[in-house]
Every structure is written in structure tokens, then in C-alpha cells.
Amino acid sequence: MKFPRSSMSSRLRRSTLIAASLALAFSPAADAGKMKPHSIRADKAELVAEATVTPRFGCELRPYDLSKGLFCYGPGAIRKAYNVDGLIAQGNDGTGQTIVIIDAYGSPTLADDLAQFDAVFGLPAPPSLQQIHMPGSPPFDYFDGNQLGWAEETSLDVQWAHAIAPGAKIIVVAAVSNNDFDILDAQNYAINNKLGYIMSESFGESELALQQDGAEGQQILNDNEASYKRASIGKISVLVSSGDDGSAGTDINGVEQPFPVANYPASSPSVTTVGGTNLFFGTSTHADPNGSYQGEVVWNDGFGAGGGGVSKVFAMPGYQEGKLPAATKAALNKHRGYPDVAYNGGVVGGVIVHLGFLDPCCGANGFYIFGGTSAGAPQWAGITALANQMSKKPLGFLNTTLYQIGKRGLLESLMHDVTVGDNSIDGVPGFSAGPDWDLATGWGTPADGIERALGNEPHSN
């Protein structure tokens, strides 16, 4: 099932797009030299039940046809969809692991928002939650749309990394700003100080913009790649979101390019990039946290589309060579293709996040439906925390192992192979999903046993 921009009723489009426009008002413009968070805030989610009752929110039971508004998911449905609930029940909850989340500015209500999220969904508090502000960070400005957009991103990242790996510690390293070199400073701080073996990054910018930026853009690419390689040497798994603009990539100075453009760092050969899907979990007609996995398509629902494409900067890494479909090889043309994996990222079927830093005068604070590939990277970080715990060692760079397993045809039972949909957007031609690895959803989404398989496969970084 695909949700093109014209598929929503005019009534629903008005209500949802108004909410989306409010979210975009808090999101920074994508300029060359600046990272943009990959999250989209939509409708407010209204509580309808007591804490002991499932579901808690009305949107958790809405029909897929959108006749009653956006449907949504809480941790219970997502854990069941991706077979995480069984692992957690067995004690594989990320205990002993630390997830490091890189963002800009951070959130002034991070701990309280996570506590509200946990209370509603019956989750335990993490062993520890730490927010490190890099030296020179400004006081949080509640009237700065750029900072508010990044606070939303930080809240999404923390709450959903925790939802998947509730036993893991979480450290947020908040950069001074979303300028490239400030983000890099935060990233290097996490690596140099060995804060954890798992790092999640839910942001990006146009690879083309960096190319157009000349020597400075090349320096950003060089310095970031050196940083990611040090992370790999240090056995750190880096999970990166693929972007929310389909094949078009992140816009340049507010202008979307009319042709496919790769995102960076999604296009880096040194990270594991997470694309987006629209998940259907419940019954055949509507969402239901007590239901079952119904299927997934490429995220493309009128609010955005999962990033995926081919780098113009990076050559095809060794792990992508070999057994890939002929048409895919032709599209790659000996260059890096992404994403590597995927996860639910739709606004249609979005996840619930608590925000406490909005205007308190008008009832703006509360729970919201969120989409974007930003939802996927921290949850794959949670998946990696479970895998590290189960294997009793840090797995480091995941792609070598992932592609080894995939090329032997062993991922069929370990991943949901998403084969329907494409990430074309606003007239920009995109890439279609298909069997095995593709440029829209990579190898697919977690199913049953991928965590143990990643730990059992002989590999090296």
C-alpha cells in the first residue's frame, strides 16, 4: 500500500498538513554546511485509557484508510512487529550497553519527557540518562525554531532508542549548533571518550551541497570519514537515518532538487544507513497493538518518503560488491548505494513521542505522532544494543557482517524483505523496492533472529 500525496481526503489533508506545517515551522532550513534533523511532527495524540489498559491512545486503533485520521504505534506494537518483545522477555533488553545519540542543542526537558513516555507505556527508567552539552553551547532559546526542531529530534531519538533497549544506558551529546563542524566535534567527543559502542545519528544534508561548497565541503567529507573510520576501529556501530525526502535528498538552501540527490552521512560507506517504511501492524483493516504484523511498503505517504539512492562521491564499498541483482548493479554504477536496512518511518503509522518544551499557555505540550527516518536509526541502535548483549561483545561496523549474511541468502528468515513501493517524490524519479537488497529499503526490516545472527557471524571491521 502506498499513500501518494493525492490519496488523502481533503478534510484529512487539511488537518494533518496544518499539523505538519507547525512541525516544519520548528525545523531548521537545510543550508550548505548545516545538518537537518530527519523527523516530522504531525497530529497530537490523545490519551483515551488508563495506564493499565492497552491501547492508551485513540490513534492506536484507527483504520489504515485514514478515514478517522492518522493511525499510530506505541512501543508494544513496534516491539511485536520486529520480534523484539520475545528477546526482552528473555532478558535481552540492552543491559550493559550504552547508546550514544548525537544531536544539536539537545532538549531542555529530556529527562521529564522520557519519564512521561515511560509512565504511559509502562516502561522502566533507563539505568542512566545523561545529556552532555559541548563547551560553548548557548542557553536553550524557546523561541528559536531551529533549536525547537532539534529538541523534537532529541526527544524522538531518546524515547525510541529506550523503547527498544530499555536496559541500555543513554548518553546524548548535544553539539553547540547544527553546523557541520560542530556536529563533528560532538561526534569526535563521543568517539575519543569511548562513551559507548553504539552511536545513533538522525540528520543529514545534501551530498551535492557539500560538493558545491568546494574545498570546505570536501574537508567536511574527509574529516567525517576519518571520524567514522576511527569509530569502526574502536568497535563502534554507527546507525544513520537515510533522510525524509525520498530520492530527492535534503533540499539546498530551501530548494528541493528536481533530480535524485544523495544525502550525507547516509551515503557514507562507513555507516549503517536506515531507510523508511510504512508499517501495517494490527488487523487487515486497522492498527491494533494486540494484533500482528501485516506487512510493510516503502515509506511514501504524502508527508515524506524514505531516503535512498546512489552516492556521487563514494565508490562502491567491498561489502556491496558481488551477489546483487544485475539491475541494482547497473543503478549503482560502481558507487555506494544506500540504505543498508530499513524501519518504520512513516507519518502515516507514526510513533508516539512526548514533548514538554512547547508553548505551555496553549496546551501545546503533550504526546504527538512522529514520522521520519529519525525514528528508525535510534531503534536500530536499540536492536544493536540487544545484539551486543546477546553476543557478549561489541559488534562494531555492521555492514560487513550484514552483507555477508545477505549475499548467502540467509536474511530471508531474519528480516522482513520489503518489496512494494518506491521513494519517488514530487516528480523526482525514485528507486523501487524488490527482492533482497534494494535502493529503497536495503535488506529490509528486523524480523526474527537478526540480533543473534549478527553476533554469530565471523566478521572483522
VEXBALO-439502 format. One line per 8 residues: number of its first residue (from 1); their letters; for each residue y, x, z of C-alpha. Coordinates in nm, 4 decimals, padded with zeros to 6 digits. Layout:
N
NUM) A) Y:X:Z | ...
END
This chain:
461
1) MKFPRSSM) 00.0000:00.0000:00.0000 | 00.3454:00.1328:-00.0941 | 00.6799:-00.0027:00.0171 | 00.9315:00.0554:-00.2674 | 01.2975:00.0042:-00.1912 | 01.2952:-00.3365:-00.3614 | 00.9926:-00.4734:-00.1750 | 01.1664:-00.5874:00.1437
9) SSRLRRST) 01.3167:-00.9314:00.1706 | 01.6975:-00.9353:00.1594 | 01.7076:-01.0611:00.5175 | 01.4835:-00.7844:00.6446 | 01.6595:-00.5205:00.4370 | 01.9961:-00.6190:00.5845 | 01.8746:-00.5986:00.9422 | 01.6742:-00.2811:00.9039
17) LIAASLAL) 01.9194:-00.0960:00.6830 | 02.2047:-00.1726:00.9223 | 01.9980:-00.0134:01.1973 | 01.9140:00.2777:00.9715 | 02.2800:00.3272:00.8833 | 02.3601:00.3527:01.2532 | 02.0964:00.6233:01.2812 | 02.2394:00.8082:00.9835
25) AFSPAADA) 02.5829:00.7982:01.1444 | 02.4397:01.0225:01.4151 | 02.2679:01.2581:01.1700 | 02.4324:01.5796:01.0505 | 02.5086:01.6303:00.6842 | 02.2903:01.8886:00.5147 | 02.5113:02.1810:00.4146 | 02.4001:02.5175:00.2859
33) GKMKPHSI) 02.3337:02.7305:00.5904 | 02.2580:02.4349:00.8175 | 01.9325:02.2680:00.9155 | 01.8923:01.8896:00.9143 | 01.6567:01.7079:01.1537 | 01.3769:01.5131:00.9873 | 01.3942:01.1922:01.1887 | 01.5087:00.8377:01.1093
41) RADKAELV) 01.6031:00.5874:01.3795 | 01.5633:00.2200:01.2888 | 01.5384:-00.1025:01.4895 | 01.5423:-00.1290:01.8649 | 01.2002:-00.2035:02.0141 | 01.1992:-00.4840:02.2695 | 00.9658:-00.4870:02.5692 | 00.7624:-00.8066:02.5931
49) AEATVTPR) 00.4980:-00.7313:02.8578 | 00.4418:-00.5730:03.1968 | 00.3254:-00.2139:03.2271 | -00.0358:-00.3196:03.2810 | -00.0517:-00.5188:02.9583 | -00.1152:-00.3890:02.6057 | 00.0816:-00.4142:02.3857 | 00.4143:-00.3601:02.5562
57) FGCELRPY) 00.6396:-00.4174:02.2535 | 00.6513:-00.7099:02.0150 | 00.6599:-00.4819:01.7106 | 00.3124:-00.3527:01.8019 | 00.1606:-00.6825:01.6788 | 00.3679:-00.7558:01.3687 | 00.2183:-00.8188:01.0228 | 00.2123:-00.5439:00.7622
65) DLSKGLFC) 00.4020:-00.7626:00.5140 | 00.7224:-00.7161:00.7219 | 00.7745:-01.0921:00.7455 | 00.8589:-01.0514:01.1155 | 01.0312:-00.7146:01.0925 | 00.9139:-00.3575:01.1216 | 00.5779:-00.3038:01.2853 | 00.5365:-00.0073:01.5182
73) YGPGAIRK) 00.2939:00.2028:01.7176 | 00.2688:00.3359:02.0704 | 00.0525:00.6284:02.1880 | -00.2621:00.4154:02.2236 | -00.2785:00.3166:01.8580 | -00.1897:00.6626:01.7291 | -00.4482:00.8316:01.9503 | -00.7182:00.5936:01.8279
81) AYNVDGLI) -00.6137:00.6289:01.4634 | -00.6528:01.0052:01.4775 | -00.9512:01.0162:01.7163 | -00.7571:01.1833:01.9950 | -00.8401:00.9272:02.2635 | -01.2018:01.0385:02.2899 | -01.1039:01.4011:02.3303 | -00.8561:01.3170:02.6046
89) AQGNDGTG) -01.1185:01.1078:02.7831 | -01.3419:01.4167:02.7839 | -01.0677:01.6235:02.9492 | -00.9345:01.7860:02.6320 | -00.5698:01.6973:02.6909 | -00.3977:02.0311:02.6235 | -00.4338:02.1636:02.9777 | -00.3470:02.5323:02.9940
97) QTIVIIDA) -00.1418:02.5178:02.6723 | 00.2329:02.5338:02.6143 | 00.4052:02.3626:02.3229 | 00.7386:02.5216:02.2312 | 00.9807:02.2951:02.0447 | 01.2755:02.4456:01.8559 | 01.5781:02.2201:01.8125 | 01.9575:02.2433:01.8079
105) YGSPTLAD) 02.1736:02.1365:02.1057 | 01.8884:01.9649:02.2919 | 01.9200:01.6369:02.4796 | 02.1201:01.5692:02.7981 | 01.8711:01.3017:02.9130 | 01.5486:01.4704:02.8030 | 01.3568:01.4545:03.1322 | 01.4597:01.0982:03.2161
113) DLAQFDAV) 01.3775:00.9749:02.8658 | 01.0301:01.1260:02.8861 | 00.9824:00.9689:03.2293 | 01.0799:00.6264:03.0879 | 00.8406:00.6749:02.7959 | 00.5566:00.7778:03.0276 | 00.6173:00.4888:03.2659 | 00.5996:00.2285:02.9907
121) FGLPAPPS) 00.2871:00.3689:02.8282 | 00.1071:00.4758:03.1445 | 00.1104:00.8475:03.0660 | 00.1099:01.1205:03.3300 | 00.4081:01.3525:03.3519 | 00.3533:01.6895:03.1826 | 00.2697:01.9856:03.4096 | 00.6212:02.1072:03.3335
129) LQQIHMPG) 00.9109:02.0258:03.1028 | 01.1745:02.2938:03.0504 | 01.4839:02.2908:02.8313 | 01.6343:02.6332:02.7580 | 01.9854:02.6357:02.6141 | 02.0640:02.9528:02.4228 | 02.3604:03.1604:02.5517 | 02.6905:03.0263:02.4245
137) SPPFDYFD) 02.5710:02.6665:02.3952 | 02.8562:02.4146:02.4195 | 02.8559:02.1262:02.6685 | 02.6940:01.8214:02.5146 | 02.9507:01.6088:02.3312 | 02.8524:01.2421:02.3437 | 03.0998:01.1666:02.0627 | 02.9676:01.4295:01.8210
145) GNQLGWAE) 02.7394:01.2658:01.5650 | 02.5743:01.5971:01.4833 | 02.4748:01.6591:01.8445 | 02.3608:01.2984:01.8899 | 02.1371:01.3252:01.5841 | 01.9747:01.6372:01.7209 | 01.9327:01.4774:02.0635 | 01.7392:01.1973:01.8927
153) ETSLDVQW) 01.5246:01.4587:01.7230 | 01.4583:01.6393:02.0508 | 01.3587:01.3154:02.2237 | 01.1168:01.2255:01.9450 | 00.9616:01.5731:01.9444 | 00.9056:01.5915:02.3193 | 00.7794:01.2383:02.3761 | 00.5253:01.2501:02.0947
161) AHAIAPGA) 00.4010:01.6043:02.1495 | 00.3351:01.4890:02.5053 | 00.1684:01.1658:02.3906 | -00.0983:01.3651:02.2034 | -00.1378:01.6523:02.4531 | -00.0383:01.5070:02.7920 | -00.1822:01.8048:02.9802 | 00.0257:02.0655:02.7968
169) KIIVVAAV) 00.3476:02.2212:02.9226 | 00.6526:02.1661:02.7036 | 00.9432:02.4048:02.6519 | 01.2423:02.3078:02.4382 | 01.4514:02.5991:02.3127 | 01.7867:02.4485:02.2129 | 01.9885:02.6512:01.9644 | 02.3659:02.6836:02.0005
177) SNNDFDIL) 02.4080:02.4859:01.6774 | 02.2120:02.3843:01.3696 | 02.3448:02.6803:01.1695 | 02.0566:02.8790:01.0237 | 02.1138:03.1948:01.2231 | 02.1492:03.0021:01.5494 | 01.8186:02.8244:01.4845 | 01.6635:03.1616:01.4028
185) DAQNYAIN) 01.7937:03.3064:01.7304 | 01.6207:03.0265:01.9229 | 01.3008:03.0783:01.7260 | 01.3047:03.4543:01.7889 | 01.3746:03.3964:02.1581 | 01.0590:03.1865:02.1838 | 00.8512:03.4465:01.9988 | 00.9936:03.7516:02.1744
193) NKLGYIMS) 00.9481:03.5991:02.5184 | 00.5969:03.4720:02.4401 | 00.6818:03.1241:02.5668 | 00.3706:02.9659:02.4163 | 00.1114:02.9838:02.1408 | 00.2228:02.6648:01.9633 | 00.5653:02.6112:01.8071 | 00.6953:02.2881:01.6522
201) ESFGESEL) 00.9946:02.2694:01.4177 | 01.1146:01.9380:01.2734 | 01.4030:02.0330:01.0478 | 01.4854:02.1861:00.7142 | 01.7279:02.2421:00.4302 | 01.7189:02.2692:00.0548 | 01.5461:02.5791:-00.0740 | 01.7806:02.5546:-00.3723
209) ALQQDGAE) 02.0860:02.5618:-00.1451 | 01.9652:02.8893:00.0036 | 01.9144:03.0307:-00.3450 | 02.2652:02.9221:-00.4430 | 02.4026:03.0859:-00.1295 | 02.3369:03.4293:-00.2757 | 02.2871:03.7289:-00.0509 | 02.3356:03.5306:00.2705
217) GQQILNDN) 02.0777:03.2721:00.1671 | 01.8309:03.5458:00.0806 | 01.8950:03.7079:00.4175 | 01.8130:03.3776:00.5905 | 01.4856:03.3571:00.3999 | 01.3975:03.7211:00.4686 | 01.4773:03.7019:00.8392 | 01.2895:03.3756:00.8862
225) EASYKRAS) 00.9820:03.5029:00.7055 | 00.9827:03.8170:00.9191 | 01.0065:03.5955:01.2267 | 00.7164:03.3728:01.1168 | 00.5009:03.6759:01.0431 | 00.5669:03.8076:01.3936 | 00.4628:03.4662:01.5234 | 00.1369:03.4939:01.3305
233) IGKISVLV) 00.0719:03.8431:01.4664 | 00.1306:03.7003:01.8135 | -00.1319:03.4255:01.7530 | 00.1348:03.1531:01.7498 | 00.0641:02.8407:01.5443 | 00.3842:02.7174:01.3766 | 00.3951:02.3488:01.2730 | 00.6846:02.2420:01.0476
241) SSGDDGSA) 00.7840:01.8985:00.9136 | 00.7945:01.8610:00.5345 | 01.1130:01.6517:00.5068 | 01.2068:01.2870:00.4603 | 01.3439:01.2878:00.1058 | 01.0215:01.2940:-00.0916 | 01.0128:01.5317:-00.3845 | 01.3937:01.5455:-00.3921
249) GTDINGVE) 01.4176:01.7721:-00.0889 | 01.7094:01.7792:00.1515 | 02.0425:01.6982:-00.0109 | 02.3002:01.9704:-00.0739 | 02.6417:01.9009:00.0820 | 02.5566:01.5312:00.0917 | 02.4414:01.5136:-00.2714 | 02.0759:01.4420:-00.3468
257) QPFPVANY) 01.9491:01.6465:-00.6389 | 01.8200:01.4470:-00.9396 | 01.5122:01.6671:-00.9778 | 01.2361:01.7940:-00.7481 | 01.3611:02.0488:-00.4936 | 01.1565:02.2176:-00.2219 | 01.2539:02.2160:00.1458 | 01.2634:02.5238:00.3668
265) PASSPSVT) 01.0963:02.6163:00.6025 | 00.8432:02.3583:00.4758 | 00.7918:02.5751:00.1665 | 00.7246:02.8901:00.3693 | 00.3745:03.0305:00.3136 | 00.3748:03.1435:00.6782 | 00.3768:02.7988:00.8453 | 00.1587:02.4887:00.8552
273) TVGGTNLF) 00.3612:02.2102:00.6982 | 00.3104:01.8449:00.7936 | 00.3759:01.5714:00.5381 | 00.4121:01.1979:00.5943 | 00.2030:00.8831:00.5566 | 00.2382:00.5112:00.6224 | -00.0404:00.4322:00.8694 | -00.2101:00.0925:00.8965
281) FGTSTHAD) -00.3829:00.0510:01.2313 | -00.4906:-00.2835:01.3733 | -00.6481:-00.5593:01.1678 | -00.6494:-00.6093:00.7916 | -00.3218:-00.8029:00.8138 | -00.1224:-00.6781:01.1116 | -00.0724:-00.3980:01.3580 | -00.2662:-00.4174:01.6836
289) PNGSYQGE) -00.3115:-00.1334:01.9364 | -00.6533:-00.2777:02.0206 | -00.7601:-00.2712:01.6546 | -00.8959:00.0011:01.4296 | -00.7955:00.2422:01.1538 | -00.7317:00.0527:00.8308 | -00.6029:00.3303:00.6056 | -00.3000:00.5314:00.5007
297) VVWNDGFG) -00.0841:00.5848:00.1938 | 00.1812:00.8417:00.1124 | 00.4919:00.7666:00.3166 | 00.7318:00.5971:00.0759 | 00.8695:00.2815:00.2371 | 01.2328:00.2394:00.1324 | 01.3702:00.4385:00.4250 | 01.2411:00.7724:00.3038
305) AGGGGVSK) 00.9363:00.9494:00.1683 | 00.7205:01.2383:00.2802 | 00.8394:01.5773:00.1625 | 00.6101:01.7689:-00.0674 | 00.6413:01.9921:-00.3677 | 00.6379:02.3423:-00.5086 | 00.8451:02.6380:-00.3962 | 01.0628:02.8231:-00.6457
313) VFAMPGYQ) 01.0911:03.1169:-00.4066 | 00.7433:03.1897:-00.2718 | 00.4355:03.2890:-00.4689 | 00.1065:03.1128:-00.4099 | -00.0450:03.2491:-00.0885 | -00.4020:03.3726:-00.0938 | -00.5302:03.0790:00.1073 | -00.4232:02.8370:-00.1690
321) EGKLPAAT) -00.5970:03.0272:-00.4462 | -00.9456:02.9357:-00.5574 | -01.1019:02.5925:-00.5410 | -00.8206:02.3482:-00.6112 | -00.8151:02.0791:-00.8822 | -00.7043:02.2070:-01.2247 | -00.4089:01.9670:-01.2392 | -00.2956:02.0844:-00.8967
329) KAALNKHR) -00.3171:02.4492:-01.0004 | -00.1089:02.3710:-01.3080 | 00.1575:02.1993:-01.0950 | 00.1704:02.4952:-00.8558 | 00.2099:02.7457:-01.1398 | 00.1179:03.0301:-00.9026 | 00.3722:02.9202:-00.6379 | 00.3389:02.7929:-00.2805
337) GYPDVAYN) 00.2753:02.4204:-00.2620 | 00.3191:02.2019:00.0455 | 00.2428:02.0112:00.2704 | -00.0770:02.1502:00.4194 | -00.1644:01.8404:00.6248 | -00.0073:01.5020:00.6959 | 00.0534:01.2484:00.9738 | 00.2053:00.9048:01.0201
345) GGVVGGVI) 00.5758:00.9366:00.9402 | 00.6879:00.6008:00.8081 | 00.9725:00.3975:00.9477 | 00.7521:00.1075:00.8425 | 00.4869:00.1616:01.1077 | 00.7085:00.3964:01.3061 | 00.6601:00.5220:01.6584 | 00.8484:00.4197:01.9719
353) VHLGFLDP) 01.0947:00.6619:02.1375 | 01.3223:00.6218:02.4396 | 01.6902:00.7275:02.4136 | 01.9216:00.7400:02.7124 | 02.2325:00.9152:02.5787 | 02.3792:00.6424:02.3573 | 02.6805:00.4277:02.4469 | 02.5869:00.2624:02.7806
361) CCGANGFY) 02.8613:00.0000:02.7537 | 02.6880:-00.1948:02.4781 | 02.3209:-00.1822:02.5648 | 02.2511:00.0890:02.3088 | 02.0207:00.2919:02.5315 | 01.6536:00.1989:02.5263 | 01.3476:00.2140:02.3046 | 01.3708:00.2498:01.9267
369) IFGGTSAG) 01.1374:00.2617:01.6285 | 01.1450:00.6060:01.4691 | 01.0056:00.7463:01.1481 | 01.0258:01.0742:00.9632 | 00.8012:01.3755:00.9264 | 00.9599:01.4887:01.2529 | 00.7073:01.2586:01.4157 | 00.4211:01.4496:01.2557
377) APQWAGIT) 00.4999:01.8137:01.3358 | 00.5093:01.7750:01.7178 | 00.1965:01.5591:01.7109 | 00.0127:01.8191:01.5051 | 00.1387:02.0665:01.7671 | -00.0373:01.8423:02.0204 | -00.3523:01.8437:01.8056 | -00.3341:02.2252:01.8029
385) ALANQMSK) -00.2993:02.2311:02.1814 | -00.6243:02.0352:02.2086 | -00.7912:02.2738:01.9627 | -00.6710:02.5803:02.1569 | -00.8002:02.4332:02.4807 | -01.1379:02.3474:02.3300 | -01.1829:02.6903:02.1705 | -01.0505:02.8695:02.4803
393) KPLGFLNT) -00.8241:03.0866:02.2653 | -00.5027:03.0586:02.0643 | -00.5863:02.9818:01.7033 | -00.2677:03.1310:01.5596 | -00.1830:03.0670:01.1951 | -00.3877:02.7624:01.0975 | -00.3720:02.7661:00.7182 | -00.6264:03.0394:00.6516
401) TLYQIGKR) -00.8881:02.8528:00.8528 | -00.7843:02.5094:00.7264 | -00.8133:02.6025:00.3597 | -01.1407:02.7886:00.4169 | -01.2919:02.4698:00.5576 | -01.1328:02.2543:00.2876 | -01.2498:02.4611:-00.0059 | -01.6086:02.4316:00.1177
409) GLLESLMH) -01.5752:02.0529:00.1151 | -01.6164:02.0290:00.4913 | -01.2934:01.8415:00.5662 | -01.4245:01.5129:00.4269 | -01.5612:01.4087:00.7641 | -01.2909:01.5822:00.9682 | -00.9787:01.4454:00.8004 | -00.8589:01.1163:00.6530
417) DVTVGDNS) -00.8221:01.2027:00.2843 | -00.5124:01.0086:00.1745 | -00.5494:00.9274:-00.1960 | -00.2987:00.6459:-00.2597 | 00.0751:00.6682:-00.3268 | 00.3323:00.9261:-00.4297 | 00.6554:01.0759:-00.2952 | 00.8884:00.9965:-00.5854
425) IDGVPGFS) 01.2246:00.8747:-00.4618 | 01.5481:00.7417:-00.6138 | 01.4333:00.8175:-00.9664 | 01.3236:01.1716:-00.8850 | 00.9635:01.2110:-01.0049 | 00.7243:01.2971:-00.7272 | 00.3678:01.4007:-00.6635 | 00.0706:01.1697:-00.6297
433) AGPDWDLA) -00.1968:01.1730:-00.3643 | -00.5525:01.2347:-00.4758 | -00.8908:01.3559:-00.3541 | -00.8912:01.6702:-00.1403 | -00.5660:01.8702:-00.1219 | -00.2559:01.7376:-00.2958 | 00.1209:01.7887:-00.3039 | 00.1955:01.4647:-00.1201
441) TGWGTPAD) -00.0305:01.4780:00.1866 | -00.2046:01.8168:00.1780 | -00.5578:01.7896:00.3190 | -00.4732:01.4569:00.4873 | -00.4525:01.3431:00.8485 | -00.6743:01.4176:01.1516 | -00.9945:01.2152:01.1754 | -01.2825:01.3258:01.3932
449) GIERALGN) -01.3648:01.6820:01.4910 | -01.0928:01.8833:01.3178 | -00.9854:02.0318:01.6519 | -01.3315:02.1756:01.7228 | -01.3795:02.2876:01.3628 | -01.0568:02.4881:01.3654 | -01.1760:02.6731:01.6725 | -01.5293:02.7324:01.5476
457) EPHSN) -01.4414:02.8678:01.2034 | -01.4381:03.2507:01.1822 | -01.0853:03.3459:01.0837 | -00.8155:03.6001:01.1253 | -00.4387:03.5978:01.0970
END
